[in-house]
């Protein structure tokens, strides 16, 4: 890609960027949220056309008018938010738009399945061709997306934030898959923020900052710190700075809570927990041990079968989400697009979603547009939401900037309890540092913070105490500064317990 420039109105998303990728290499594309990485790859995939610049494949200049042209030139893209038809099977999704038919023009599903199985075997991408998308894990769905691209003959595969929603085990599986693909001569471009993964898997890394090409480096001779500094333009602190402090009174108390999952099985199974003012209590656990159902139970999104939730001495079991908000509980939800934002509302509308009916945003039931605008403008500046335009639709922002909008809204609600579920999923190191500071700030204001994360580093780095969840129960609670990864790992697998404190 040579001198690629992309302008949207007054905003330059890509400013004269060059990118060179060789056969059989893994090339990482690193940058902050909103730096222009996905835009650049959407140009390569034919979803956008560049304002200036050219694309050459195997030395020949090509014009990517749409994704079909990109696919013909051997380019495949796996998007951050998967593009799959949930009620269809794996095989049906893979062949969609490129169906195999019998001589009578009928869909030949047997032929499709055998082709899918052949590809799965060749690249070490095991999937069940007959399983429905809605019934398989996120990691498996990602494999389907990769197979979809390979089925169409992809030689260059673009993976946009491929590990943002994966468990640690699934990330390891994906790294193995990528190694298999490059052994077969495929070229992989990974859009990512995760420096640890770049060091693990990438050969070269191109860094973009605010739409400009900063550098292309050989990963084997570059440190994580150097990558972070180039990405953000300043030194990044990887250690969360927080002072020792005494925890205060119990803010949230959960007693013998039982919550069922979508299959009617007890996902939260007699769980008890206390969260105090002035502390960050982290919940560590392997994905699927009841974390999501616990949060949905506390916040009124899922029915509570039995047990009690007490907030500052008041029983809030079974209350509606709106009533729970009134009890000074704010939530950074784990799925920002489904639960955190109305994507077709503007940033300013999303900023007041929970308080639109209150003064100063409403007067006699009528929205006060000027008050809403000035409130949102201040938050966009304070929380560094990019682009700094509160009138943009939420869907126009990058994932990390969407997350900043949610955090800005929830923190300014001045909650007594802040529930942060996967708060840094898909964020760059600069934004992660910012989110961690925001959580510590709440704790230092004597608020209670319940942090749920699959990132063990984050749990250990940010929490004061760590509660380990296993099969819907808390199996032990430890002081964060008196434990290590091995102890937590053992507890997360159901073995060993911490000291209840």
FIFI-872795 format. One record per atom (N, C-alpha, C): residue in three letters; z, x, y. Coordinates in pm, whole numbers, plus 50000, padded with zeros to 5 digits. Layout:
<rs>
ALAZXY
...
</rs>
This chain:
<rs>
UNK500005008849883
UNK500005000050000
UNK500005009150122
UNK499005007250210
UNK498865016350326
UNK498985008650457
UNK499905013550542
UNK500075008150678
UNK500224992850680
UNK501024987550587
UNK501164973050579
UNK502054967950693
UNK501484958550769
UNK502214952050878
UNK502114936950858
UNK503254930050872
UNK503244915350862
UNK504064909650977
UNK503404901251056
UNK504054895251173
UNK504124880051153
UNK505324874551172
UNK505504859851173
UNK505904856051316
UNK504994850051391
UNK505294846351531
UNK505664858651610
UNK506924859051660
UNK507394870751738
UNK508124880951651
UNK508234877851522
UNK509054886351435
UNK508184895051345
UNK508414908251351
UNK507674917551264
UNK508524920451140
UNK508104914751026
UNK508874916350902
UNK508594929950837
UNK507314934250841
UNK506914947350788
UNK506164954750897
UNK506594967050923
UNK506024974451037
UNK505424987650987
UNK504124987150951
UNK503394999450917
UNK504005006650796
UNK504174999350686
UNK504855004850568
UNK503845010650469
UNK504185022450412
UNK503395028550305
UNK504225028950177
UNK503555025750065
UNK504245026049935
UNK503255030749829
UNK503645041049753
UNK502795046149645
UNK503575045449513
UNK502975038949414
UNK503615037749282
UNK502675043249176
UNK503205051649086
UNK502395057848980
UNK502545050448848
UNK501585052748760
UNK501605046448628
UNK502845050948550
UNK503505041348485
UNK504615044548396
UNK505905048548466
UNK506015045748599
UNK507275049348668
UNK508025036748712
UNK509325038548733
UNK510145028048793
UNK510375032048938
UNK509905023649029
UNK510005026549172
UNK510915016049236
UNK512045020449290
UNK512985011049353
UNK512615009149499
UNK512774996849545
UNK512564993449687
UNK513914989349740
UNK514484997749826
UNK515864995949870
UNK515894992450019
UNK516784983250054
UNK516934979750195
UNK518004969250209
UNK518494967650332
UNK519504957250358
UNK518894943450337
UNK519764933150334
UNK519264919450331
UNK518434916950457
UNK517224911750438
UNK516374908750554
UNK515604920850605
UNK515584932050526
UNK514884944150573
UNK513364942850558
UNK512914933150476
UNK511474931150460
UNK510944934950322
UNK511844937150225
UNK511424941650091
UNK510634930750019
UNK511224918650015
UNK510554907649943
UNK509244903950011
UNK509214904450144
UNK507964901550217
UNK506874911250174
UNK507214924150165
UNK506234934350125
UNK505704931449984
UNK506594927549893
UNK506164924749755
UNK505404911349746
UNK505764901849833
UNK505004889349837
UNK503564891749884
UNK503384902049967
UNK502034905950010
UNK501274912049892
UNK501954920649816
UNK501314926749699
UNK500924916149596
UNK501754905749586
UNK501514895249488
UNK500594884049540
UNK500134885349665
UNK499174875649718
UNK499774862949773
UNK501124862449785
UNK501754850449843
UNK501614850449995
UNK501574862450055
UNK501284863950199
UNK500094873350212
UNK499394872050324
UNK498344881950356
UNK498874890850468
UNK498594904050460
UNK499104912850565
UNK498384910350698
UNK499104912550808
UNK498464911750940
UNK497524923750955
UNK498004935650911
UNK497154947750903
UNK497484954950774
UNK496634964650741
UNK496924973450627
UNK496054970250507
UNK496114979350406
UNK495284977150286
UNK496064980150158
UNK495594974050051
UNK496194976149918
UNK495134982349829
UNK495504993349761
UNK494574999549667
UNK495204999649528
UNK494414995649429
UNK494854996249290
UNK493875004949213
UNK494415015449148
UNK493575025349079
UNK492475030649172
UNK492855032949300
UNK491915038949396
UNK490985029149465
UNK490935016449418
UNK489995006749478
UNK490734997349572
UNK490144994949690
UNK490744985649786
UNK490564971349736
UNK491664963849737
UNK491584949749692
UNK492194940649798
UNK491704928249802
UNK492254918249895
UNK492934907549813
UNK494254906849827
UNK495034897049749
UNK495084883849824
UNK494104875149797
UNK494074862449871
UNK495094852449818
UNK495444853749689
UNK496484845049631
UNK497014851549502
UNK498094845949443
UNK498654852149323
UNK497674853049205
UNK496734843749195
UNK495754844549085
UNK494944857449092
UNK494604861449215
UNK493854874049235
UNK494734885849195
UNK496024885249235
UNK496964895949199
UNK497104897049047
UNK497194885448980
UNK497324885248833
UNK496084891448769
UNK494894888148824
UNK493644893948772
UNK493634909248785
UNK494344914248889
UNK494424928848909
UNK495634934948837
UNK496254927148747
UNK497334932548663
UNK498684933248730
UNK498914924448829
UNK500224924348896
UNK500994911848856
UNK502254913548816
UNK503124902248783
UNK504394903148866
UNK504984891648897
UNK506204891848978
UNK507254882448919
UNK508464887548904
UNK509604879448862
UNK510474877448985
UNK510524865049033
UNK511214862049160
UNK512724861449139
UNK513444863049250
UNK514914862849244
UNK515414849349191
UNK514804838549240
UNK515134825149190
UNK513984821149098
UNK514284819848969
UNK513234818448868
UNK512344806248891
UNK511084807548848
UNK510084796948866
UNK509764790948728
UNK510764784448667
UNK510564779048532
UNK510744763848532
UNK510074757148437
UNK510204742648423
UNK511294740248319
UNK512454735348366
UNK513654735048281
UNK513534726648153
UNK512884714748156
UNK512814706948030
UNK511784712447931
UNK510924721947974
UNK509914727747884
UNK510554738447795
UNK509884741447684
UNK510374752247597
UNK509964765747655
UNK510524776447595
UNK510184790147634
UNK508674792347624
UNK508104788847506
UNK506664791047484
UNK505814783247584
UNK506204770747610
UNK505434762247704
UNK505434768447844
UNK506584773947885
UNK506674780448017
UNK505794792948024
UNK505804800547917
UNK505064813247918
UNK503554810847928
UNK503054800547859
UNK501594798347858
UNK501114789047969
UNK502064783348046
UNK501704773348148
UNK500634778748243
UNK499514771448253
UNK498424775748341
UNK497434785048271
UNK497794789748152
UNK496894798548073
UNK497044794547926
UNK496884781447904
UNK497184775747773
UNK496154779747667
UNK496654781347543
UNK495744783447430
UNK495424769647372
UNK494164767147347
UNK493774754047294
UNK492964755647165
UNK492964744947087
UNK492154744746964
UNK490704742047005
UNK489794742446906
UNK488374739946936
UNK488154725746987
UNK489154716746964
UNK489024702947014
UNK489664701447153
UNK490044712547212
UNK490634711947346
UNK492094707647346
UNK492744707647229
UNK494144703747218
UNK495034716147231
UNK496224714447289
UNK497144725647305
UNK497514731447169
UNK497284744547153
UNK497584751147025
UNK498924758347038
UNK499994750947016
UNK501344756547039
UNK501664767346936
UNK501124765846813
UNK501384775946709
UNK500844789546750
UNK499614789546800
UNK498964801946846
UNK499764807946962
UNK500204799147054
UNK501004803647170
UNK502294810247123
UNK502974803747028
UNK504254809046978
UNK504054822546912
UNK502964823946833
UNK502764836846764
UNK502454847946866
UNK501734844546975
UNK501454854247080
UNK502754858447151
UNK503604848547178
UNK504894851147244
UNK505754860247155
UNK505774857347024
UNK506584865346930
UNK506074879746922
UNK504744881146928
UNK504114894346925
UNK504534902647047
UNK504454896347165
UNK504864903147290
UNK506344906547287
UNK507174897047240
UNK508634899147233
UNK508954911547152
UNK508274912747037
UNK508514923746946
UNK508094936947010
UNK506894936847070
UNK506324949047128
UNK507214954947237
UNK507814946247321
UNK508574951247436
UNK510094949747421
UNK510544945747302
UNK511994944347280
UNK512594933347364
UNK511874922047374
UNK512304910847460
UNK512564898547374
UNK513584898947288
UNK513774887747197
UNK514084874747273
UNK513304864147243
UNK513604850547292
UNK513224840647182
UNK513844828947184
UNK513474818447089
UNK512374810047153
UNK511124810547103
UNK510014803647169
UNK510194788547177
UNK511014782947085
UNK511174768347081
UNK512364763247164
UNK513194772547216
UNK514364768247294
UNK513934762747429
UNK514684752647478
UNK514384747247611
UNK515034756247716
UNK514364757647830
UNK514874766347938
UNK516274762047981
UNK516504748747989
UNK517804743948038
UNK518964747447943
UNK518614751347819
UNK519674754447720
UNK519924769347701
UNK519204778047774
UNK519384792447751
UNK520054799147871
UNK520604811047849
UNK521324818147955
UNK520374823148063
UNK520954827048176
UNK520174832548286
UNK519444845248242
UNK520124853648163
UNK519504866048114
UNK518274863148029
UNK518364852847944
UNK517224848847861
UNK516094843247948
UNK516464835448051
UNK515444829948142
UNK514664841248209
UNK515374851848243
UNK514704863248305
UNK513704869648208
UNK514074870648081
UNK513154875947980
UNK511894867347973
UNK512084854147984
UNK510934844947980
UNK509994847948098
UNK510584850248215
UNK509774853448335
UNK508994866448313
UNK509644876448253
UNK508964889348228
UNK507834887248127
UNK508124879648020
UNK507094876947918
UNK505924869147977
UNK506244860148071
UNK505194852148138
UNK504194861548207
UNK504744871648276
UNK503894881448347
UNK503104889948247
UNK503764894448139
UNK503094902848039
UNK501994895047966
UNK502244882247943
UNK501274873447876
UNK499974872747959
UNK500134874048092
UNK498964873548181
UNK498364887348206
UNK498854897348131
UNK498254910648136
UNK498774919648246
UNK500034917848288
UNK500584925948398
UNK500714940648357
UNK500204949448445
UNK500384963948430
UNK501414968948531
UNK501484961648645
UNK502474964748750
UNK503384952548758
UNK504684954748735
UNK505624943648731
UNK506624944948845
UNK506694934648929
UNK507644934549042
UNK508854926249000
UNK510054932249007
UNK511284925148974
UNK512124923949101
UNK512304911649151
UNK513024909449276
UNK514494906649246
UNK515364916049283
UNK516814914849260
UNK517094910849114
UNK516604918449017
UNK516664913748879
UNK518064912748820
UNK519044919848879
UNK520384919648818
UNK521374911048897
UNK520884904149000
UNK521794896749090
UNK522624886249016
UNK522054880048911
UNK522774869248843
UNK523094872548698
UNK523054885448662
UNK523274889248522
UNK524684894448499
UNK525154892748376
UNK526444898548336
UNK526234913448309
UNK527314921548305
UNK527154935848279
UNK526354938748150
UNK526594930648044
UNK525884932747918
UNK524384929847935
UNK524084919048008
UNK522674915448031
UNK521964925948116
UNK522724932148209
UNK522134942748292
UNK521734954548203
UNK522614958048109
UNK522304969048017
UNK521064965747933
UNK520984953147889
UNK519814948547811
UNK518554949947895
UNK518644945948022
UNK517464946648111
UNK517024961148130
UNK517984970248146
UNK517654984548163
UNK516904989648039
UNK517354985447920
UNK516654989247796
UNK515234983647794
UNK515084971247839
UNK513764964747843
UNK512834972447937
UNK513364976148055
UNK512544983548153
UNK512094996848094
UNK513005003648023
UNK512635016547960
UNK511515014447856
UNK511605003647780
UNK510555000447681
UNK509214998247751
UNK509244990947864
UNK508004987747936
UNK507345000347991
UNK508145009448048
UNK507545021648106
UNK507025030947997
UNK507685030747879
UNK507165038647766
UNK505765034147727
UNK505505021247749
UNK504185015647715
UNK503205016947832
UNK503615024547937
UNK502705027248048
UNK502735017148161
UNK503655007348155
UNK503754997648265
UNK504435004248385
UNK504064999748506
UNK504735004448628
UNK505644993348676
UNK506874997148711
UNK507854986948752
UNK508284989748896
UNK508254979148979
UNK508834980149114
UNK510054970949116
UNK511214976749145
UNK512454968849148
UNK512944967749292
UNK513074955249339
UNK513724952849469
UNK515214951449438
UNK516024959849500
UNK517454959249467
UNK518314964749580
UNK519624961349570
UNK520614967349661
UNK521574976249584
UNK521484975849451
UNK522534982049370
UNK522234996749345
UNK522985005149416
UNK522735019649412
UNK523005025449273
UNK524015020049206
UNK524365025049072
UNK523175023048977
UNK522525011448988
UNK521385008448901
UNK520155016848936
UNK519975019449066
UNK518855028049107
UNK519025041749042
UNK520255047049048
UNK520525060148989
UNK520305059848837
UNK520595048548774
UNK520465047248629
UNK519025046448582
UNK518175039448659
UNK516885035448603
UNK515655040148681
UNK515785042548814
UNK514575045048895
UNK514185059848896
UNK512875062248907
UNK512355075848923
UNK512275079349071
UNK511715070049149
UNK511595071849295
UNK512155059749366
UNK512495061749492
UNK513055050649570
UNK512485051049711
UNK511915039849755
UNK511445038649894
UNK512455030149970
UNK512905035350084
UNK513935028450164
UNK513295022250287
UNK513615009350308
UNK513105002150426
UNK514314997750508
UNK514214999450640
UNK515274994650728
UNK514664987050845
UNK515084974550859
UNK514564965750966
UNK513044965950973
UNK512424965050855
UNK510964963750849
UNK510184976850854
UNK510884988050871
UNK510195001050881
UNK510475009750759
UNK509465017950722
UNK509625027550612
UNK510485039050662
UNK511605041550593
UNK512525052350636
UNK512245065050556
UNK512105063650423
UNK511905075550340
UNK511535071350198
UNK510905080450124
UNK510725078849980
UNK511325091249915
UNK512265088849821
UNK513015100249767
UNK512915100649614
UNK513115112649560
UNK513225114649416
UNK514685111549380
UNK514875101149300
UNK516235096149273
UNK517095106649202
UNK516485114949118
UNK517275124549039
UNK517985134949126
UNK517475137149249
UNK518105147449335
UNK518745141149459
UNK519015128049453
UNK519615120949568
UNK520935114749527
UNK521905114749617
UNK523205108649584
UNK523225094049630
UNK524205086449575
UNK524405072549616
UNK524705071649765
UNK525505081449813
UNK525895081549955
UNK524675083250045
UNK523765092450006
UNK522545094750086
UNK521685082150090
UNK521555075549976
UNK520755063149971
UNK521365052650062
UNK522695051150055
UNK523375041050137
UNK523215043850285
UNK523375056550324
UNK523255060250466
UNK521855057450519
UNK520825060550436
UNK519445058250479
UNK519155043250490
UNK519745035550400
UNK519505021150399
UNK520135014250520
UNK521365017950551
UNK522125010950656
UNK522005018050792
UNK521705031250789
UNK521595038550915
UNK522925043650967
UNK523935043350879
UNK525265048650916
UNK525985051750786
UNK527155058050798
UNK527935060750677
UNK528575047850627
UNK528535045950497
UNK529125033950437
UNK530375037950361
UNK531435029950381
UNK532685032650310
UNK532685024850179
UNK532715031950066
UNK532675025149936
UNK534055020449891
UNK535085025149960
UNK536445021149922
UNK536945010850022
UNK537494999849970
UNK538024989350058
UNK539344994050116
UNK539384994350250
UNK540624999050315
UNK541554987150339
UNK542734987750277
UNK543704977250304
UNK545114982750295
UNK545964978050384
UNK547344982850388
UNK548174975450283
UNK549204982450234
UNK550164975850144
UNK550854964750223
UNK551084953250157
UNK551854943050227
UNK552584934250125
UNK553674928150172
UNK554444919050086
UNK553694905950077
UNK553614900249956
UNK552994887049951
UNK554024876349987
UNK553524865250042
UNK554424854750092
UNK554644843649991
UNK554814831450042
UNK555104819749957
UNK553894816049873
UNK554164807949770
UNK553084802849686
UNK552284792649767
UNK550954794749774
UNK550074785449846
UNK549434775749746
UNK548894781349637
UNK548244773149533
UNK548954775049402
UNK549294763949338
UNK549914764649206
UNK549124755849109
UNK548734761748998
UNK547964754348896
UNK548814753948769
UNK549034741748717
UNK549874740348598
UNK549114733848483
UNK549004741248371
UNK548404735748247
UNK547114727948269
UNK546224733648345
UNK544984726748382
UNK544004726348266
UNK543404714648244
UNK542354713048144
UNK541124706848212
UNK539984713848201
UNK538724709048258
UNK537634710948153
UNK536814700748133
UNK535744701748031
UNK534454706948094
UNK533614713248011
UNK532294717448060
UNK531274706348035
UNK529994709048061
UNK528964698748047
UNK528794693747903
UNK529254701847806
UNK529114697647666
UNK530334689847618
UNK531314687847709
UNK532524680547670
UNK533564689047601
UNK533404702347609
UNK534364711647547
UNK535324716647655
UNK536584719147620
UNK537564724147718
UNK537184738247763
UNK536634739347885
UNK536264752547939
UNK537494758948002
UNK538294750748071
UNK539614755048122
UNK540604748248030
UNK541434756247963
UNK542194750947850
UNK543684754047863
UNK544374746347947
UNK545814748447967
UNK546104760348055
UNK545324761948164
UNK545454773748251
UNK546544771648358
UNK547364781848377
UNK548394781648483
UNK548264794148568
UNK548484792348700
UNK548264803548794
UNK548944800548927
UNK549434810948993
UNK549964809449128
UNK549284819449221
UNK548864814749338
UNK548274823549439
UNK549164822949563
UNK549554834749613
UNK550484835449726
UNK549774837949858
UNK550454834549966
UNK549974838250100
UNK549994853450110
UNK549024858950184
UNK549004873450209
UNK548614881750088
UNK547884875649993
UNK547394883549880
UNK545964879449842
UNK545264889049783
UNK543974885949720
UNK544224886549570
UNK544114874849505
UNK544274874449360
UNK542864873949300
UNK542504884349225
UNK541184884949162
UNK541224879149022
UNK540184871748985
UNK540084866848847
UNK538974874648779
UNK539374882248677
UNK538404890448601
UNK538154883748467
UNK536904884448422
UNK536584878648292
UNK535104879848265
UNK534744879448137
UNK533334879148100
UNK532804865348138
UNK531564864648185
UNK530974851948226
UNK531084841648113
UNK531374829048152
UNK531404818348051
UNK532764816047992
UNK533824821548055
UNK535184819348005
UNK535954809048086
UNK535214800648161
UNK535854789648233
UNK535964791648384
UNK535424803148434
UNK535554805948578
UNK534934794948664
UNK533684791248633
UNK532974781348716
UNK533674767848712
UNK534104763748591
UNK534774750648577
UNK536124750548648
UNK536814762048650
UNK538094762948722
UNK537874760348871
UNK536864767048929
UNK536594765349073
UNK536184750949102
UNK535314745549015
UNK534854731649036
UNK536014721849022
UNK536964724848934
UNK538154716248919
UNK539014716549044
UNK539274728749096
UNK540114730149216
UNK539464723149335
UNK538134724449348
UNK537454719549469
UNK536964705049459
UNK537334698249347
UNK537014683949336
UNK535614680849288
UNK534904691149238
UNK533524689049193
UNK533454685649044
UNK534574687048975
UNK534584684048830
UNK535904676948797
UNK535814667248708
UNK536974659048670
UNK538034667548600
UNK539274664948637
UNK540404671748572
UNK540934662748461
UNK540974668248338
UNK541424660248223
UNK542944658848223
UNK543614670148247
UNK545084669748254
UNK545564682148329
UNK546874682148362
UNK547424693248439
UNK547484689848587
UNK547994699148665
UNK548224696448808
UNK547734707948895
UNK547244704349016
UNK546914714349118
UNK547764710949240
UNK548604720349279
UNK549504718249393
UNK549094727749505
UNK548814722449624
UNK548424730649740
UNK549494729149847
UNK550194740049877
UNK551284740049975
UNK552254728449951
UNK552634726849824
UNK553634716649787
UNK553084702749766
UNK551784700449796
UNK551204686949781
UNK550284686449660
UNK550404675849583
UNK549564674049463
UNK548154669849506
UNK547164678249479
UNK545784674849517
UNK544894672649393
UNK545544670549277
UNK544784668549153
UNK543874656349166
UNK542594658249136
UNK541664646949133
UNK541224641749269
UNK541564649049377
UNK541114644649511
UNK539634647349529
UNK539024640849628
UNK537594642949655
UNK537374656349726
UNK536154661949720
UNK535904674549791
UNK536274673949939
UNK536024662450003
UNK536324661150147
UNK537844661750170
UNK538604654850084
UNK540074655050097
UNK540604669250074
UNK539984676249980
UNK540434690049950
UNK540164699150069
UNK539024697250136
UNK538744704750260
UNK539834702350363
UNK540284689650374
UNK541324686050471
UNK542654692850438
UNK542814697350312
UNK544034704550274
UNK543894719650297
UNK542934723150381
UNK542754737150425
UNK542334746550312
UNK541444741550225
UNK540854750150122
UNK539384751950156
UNK538944764450169
UNK537524767350193
UNK536964774850074
UNK535664773050049
UNK535054779349931
UNK533734786149966
UNK533604798649918
UNK532304805449916
UNK531794802949774
UNK530844793749754
UNK530484789949617
UNK529634800449547
UNK529624799949411
UNK528904810449338
UNK527384808649348
UNK526904796249366
UNK525464794149383
UNK525204789749526
UNK524804799349610
UNK524684796449754
UNK523624785849783
UNK522564785549701
UNK521474776249732
UNK521764761949684
UNK522444760749569
UNK522754747249519
UNK523984741449585
UNK525004749849606
UNK526304744749649
UNK526684748349793
UNK526054758749847
UNK526534763849975
UNK525774759250098
UNK524494756150079
UNK523634753250194
UNK522734741250168
UNK522324734650278
UNK521204725250269
UNK520014733250321
UNK519144737550231
UNK518124747550265
UNK517144742850373
UNK516924729750381
UNK515974724850482
UNK516654721350614
UNK517954723450623
UNK518654722350752
UNK518574735950821
UNK518724735750953
UNK518724748351028
UNK520034755651005
UNK520064768251048
UNK521294776251038
UNK522414769251114
UNK522114764151236
UNK523174758051317
UNK523714745351249
UNK522834737751183
UNK523304725751113
UNK524174729550994
UNK523794740150922
UNK524594744750808
UNK525964749950852
UNK526024755650971
UNK527304761151021
UNK528364750151041
UNK527924737551063
UNK528904726951092
UNK528944716250983
UNK528354719250867
UNK528264709250759
UNK529594702450728
UNK530694709950732
UNK531984704350691
UNK532744698050807
UNK532274700650930
UNK533024695851048
UNK532164688151148
UNK530984683651102
UNK530024677351195
UNK530594664951264
UNK531584658351201
UNK532114645651255
UNK533324647851347
UNK533714660651363
UNK534904663651444
UNK534504668851581
UNK535444667851677
UNK535234674251809
UNK535274689351787
UNK534544697551863
UNK533654693551974
UNK532224690351928
UNK531964689851796
UNK530584688151749
UNK530094673751754
UNK531054664351763
UNK530674650151772
UNK531564643151873
UNK530974633451943
UNK531734625652040
UNK531304611152022
UNK532254602351989
UNK531954588351961
UNK530824586951856
UNK530894595851755
UNK529924595051647
UNK528554600851678
UNK528404606951796
UNK527104612851833
UNK527224628051835
UNK526274634751767
UNK526304649451760
UNK526084655451899
UNK526884665551931
UNK526774672552060
UNK525954685252039
UNK524634684152056
UNK523704695052020
UNK524024708252091
UNK524364707452221
UNK524624719952296
UNK525864727152242
UNK526904719352205
UNK528134725452150
UNK527844731952014
UNK527054724951933
UNK526694730051800
UNK525924743151815
UNK524964743051908
UNK524114754951929
UNK524954766851974
UNK525834764952070
UNK526584776552122
UNK527574781752017
UNK528144772551934
UNK529044776651825
UNK528274785051724
UNK527104780151684
UNK526294787151584
UNK525814800651636
UNK525424800851763
UNK524934813351825
UNK525984824351816
UNK527234820551848
UNK528344830151843
UNK528544835451700
UNK528484826351601
UNK528704830451463
UNK527574839151411
UNK526344835951449
UNK525184843851407
UNK525334858251457
UNK525824859751581
UNK526044873151638
UNK527214880151569
UNK528334872751559
UNK529564878851505
UNK529394883151360
UNK528664875351281
UNK528504878451138
UNK527174885351109
UNK526464889251214
UNK525224897151201
UNK524224890551106
UNK523974877451128
UNK522974870251049
UNK521594873951105
UNK520684878351016
UNK519354882451061
UNK518274873950996
UNK517184870351072
UNK516994872251216
UNK518044864151294
UNK518324868751417
UNK519364862151497
UNK518784849851567
UNK518514839551486
UNK517914827351539
UNK518524815451466
UNK519434808451536
UNK520174797551472
UNK519324785051447
UNK518094784851500
UNK517244772951479
UNK516394773951351
UNK516374785751289
UNK515594787651165
UNK516164779151052
UNK515294774650962
UNK515784767850842
UNK516504777950754
UNK517544773450685
UNK518324782450599
UNK517444788850492
UNK516414781750444
UNK515574787250337
UNK514714798950385
UNK514584800450518
UNK513774811450573
UNK514534824750571
UNK515854824350545
UNK516654836650545
UNK516644843150408
UNK516874856250405
UNK517034863150277
UNK518354858550214
UNK518494861050083
UNK519694856750011
UNK520984861750074
UNK520984874350116
UNK522184880150175
UNK522544873750307
UNK521534870350386
UNK521804863850515
UNK522224849350497
UNK521714842950392
UNK522204829450358
UNK523704830250326
UNK524084840750253
UNK525494842550217
UNK526354844550342
UNK525834852050439
UNK526584854350563
UNK526824841250638
UNK525844832150635
UNK525994819050701
UNK527164811550637
UNK527234811750503
UNK528304804650432
UNK529654810850466
UNK529734824150462
UNK531004831050490
UNK531464828150632
UNK530524828650727
UNK530854825650868
UNK531474811750879
UNK530834802050813
UNK531324788150821
UNK532714786750757
UNK532884792450637
UNK534124790450563
UNK535314797550627
UNK535074809650678
UNK536164817350738
UNK536604811150870
UNK535644805850947
UNK536014800051077
UNK536654786251063
UNK536684780850940
UNK537434768450916
UNK538944770950917
UNK539324783750925
UNK540724787850926
UNK541504782150807
UNK541054785250684
UNK541704779450566
UNK543044786150536
UNK543894779050461
UNK545114785150407
UNK544794791950274
UNK543774786550205
UNK543294792550079
UNK541784794050088
UNK541314806450068
UNK539864808850063
UNK539504812449919
UNK538634804249859
UNK538144807249724
UNK536794814149741
UNK536694826449691
UNK535444834049702
UNK534894836349562
UNK533794829149529
UNK533204830249396
UNK531934838649404
UNK531914849849334
UNK530774859349338
UNK530314861449483
UNK531224865149575
UNK530854865049718
UNK529824875549757
UNK529654886049675
UNK528714896749715
UNK527494897349624
UNK527284886749545
UNK526134886549453
UNK524834887749534
UNK524044898149500
UNK522744899849567
UNK522824905649708
UNK524004911149746
UNK524134916749882
UNK523974931949880
UNK523524937549993
UNK523404952050005
UNK524764958250038
UNK524854971550029
UNK526164978150044
UNK526784975650181
UNK525954974950286
UNK526474972350420
UNK527084958450427
UNK526394948450369
UNK526874934650370
UNK528104933150280
UNK528114940550167
UNK529274940050076
UNK530514945150149
UNK530344956350219
UNK531454962150297
UNK531984951750396
UNK531054944250458
UNK531404934150558
UNK532184922650493
UNK531704917750377
UNK532354906550308
UNK533764910650264
UNK533894922750209
UNK535204927450165
UNK536174928250282
UNK535674932850398
UNK536534933350519
UNK536984919250558
UNK536044909650547
UNK536354895650584
UNK537444890050492
UNK537394893450362
UNK538404888650267
UNK539774895050298
UNK539744908150326
UNK541004915250357
UNK541594909850488
UNK540714906550582
UNK541154900950712
UNK541924887850690
UNK541394879450600
UNK542074866650569
UNK543454869450509
UNK543504878750418
UNK544764882450354
UNK545754887750457
UNK545244895950551
UNK546124901750653
UNK546604891350755
UNK545924879850759
UNK546384868750846
UNK547364859850769
UNK547824865050654
UNK548774858050568
UNK548184845750499
UNK546864845950479
UNK546194835250404
UNK546124839450256
UNK545904829750169
UNK545734832650026
UNK544244833649995
UNK543864843449916
UNK542454845049877
UNK542384845549724
UNK541554836649667
UNK541294836749523
UNK539864841949504
UNK539754854049449
UNK538454860549432
UNK538014859749287
UNK536864853649262
UNK536314852849125
UNK535014860849125
UNK534964871349043
UNK533764879849043
UNK533534885548904
UNK532244887248870
UNK531904893748743
UNK531814908848760
UNK531884913448887
UNK531814927848915
UNK533214933648905
UNK533474940848797
UNK534814946248774
UNK535214955948885
UNK534244963948934
UNK534534973249044
UNK535074965749165
UNK534434954449194
UNK534834946449311
UNK536234940749291
UNK536504935449173
UNK537824929749144
UNK538914940449161
UNK538654952449108
UNK539654963149114
UNK539834968649255
UNK538724968949329
UNK538714974849462
UNK539354965849567
UNK539174952549552
UNK539544943349660
UNK540884936249633
UNK541194933749505
UNK542364925349472
UNK543684932749490
UNK544744924849512
UNK546124930049507
UNK546664928349366
UNK546434916249310
UNK546774913649169
UNK545504908949098
UNK545454911148967
UNK544284906948889
UNK544754898248773
UNK544214885948768
UNK544484877048655
UNK543254877248564
UNK543464879448435
UNK542334880148342
UNK542204866748270
UNK540994861148275
UNK540714848348211
UNK539944850748081
UNK540394843947975
UNK539724845147845
UNK539824831647775
UNK538654826247740
UNK538574813147673
UNK539394802547747
UNK539244802447880
UNK539844791747960
UNK541324793047991
UNK541914804447952
UNK543344806647980
UNK543514819848055
UNK544594820948131
UNK544964833948189
UNK545764841448083
UNK545204852848037
UNK545874860247928
UNK546804871147980
UNK546774873548110
UNK547674883648165
UNK547384885948312
UNK548404890448385
UNK548254893548527
UNK548794907548551
UNK547994915848619
UNK548414929748643
UNK548284933048792
UNK549044942948835
UNK548894948148972
UNK547624956748974
UNK546774954549072
UNK545474961449077
UNK545624976549082
UNK546644981549153
UNK546774996149168
UNK547495002549049
UNK547834994348948
UNK548525000148832
UNK547744997348703
UNK546434995148717
UNK545644992448596
UNK544365000648599
UNK543604999948490
UNK542315006848488
UNK541294998248415
UNK540015002648419
UNK538924994848360
UNK539124992248212
UNK539625002248140
UNK539795000747994
UNK540794989847961
UNK541934989848034
UNK542964979648010
UNK542394965848037
UNK541704964448152
UNK541124951448188
UNK540054947348087
UNK539214956948047
UNK538154954047950
UNK538714948647820
UNK539824954647775
UNK540484950347652
UNK541004936047667
UNK541634933347782
UNK542154919847807
UNK541024909547818
UNK539914913747880
UNK538774904647897
UNK538144900947762
UNK538334909747664
UNK537794907147530
UNK538814899647443
UNK539964895947504
UNK540964888147431
UNK542054896347367
UNK542044909447391
UNK543074917947330
UNK544004923547434
UNK545274924647405
UNK546224930647499
UNK546544921147613
UNK547714922647672
UNK548084914047786
UNK548694922547895
UNK548594917548015
UNK549264924248127
UNK550654918448141
UNK551404923348236
UNK552724917848260
UNK552604906748363
UNK553124895348328
UNK553104883748419
UNK553974887148538
UNK553384886248663
UNK554194889848780
UNK554014879548889
</rs>
